[in-house]
């Protein structure tokens, strides 16, 4: 019954640094803009905003309830 084997879905996929280079560079630039401005606006942030909403939408709504 007890062990060290992982169960369930892993919430984070590790990127392939060679294959995903372009995507990583794009998301890095968006992340730096987000930290600098505190805003996720503009056309370039649209895909990131949509992906975060798809993946974590339910979790993002939790603090608003109760």
ABEGO torsion letter per residue (X at the ends): XBBABBBEBBABBBBBAAAAAAAAAAAAAAAAAAAAAGBBBEAAAAAAAAAAAAAAAAAAAAAABX
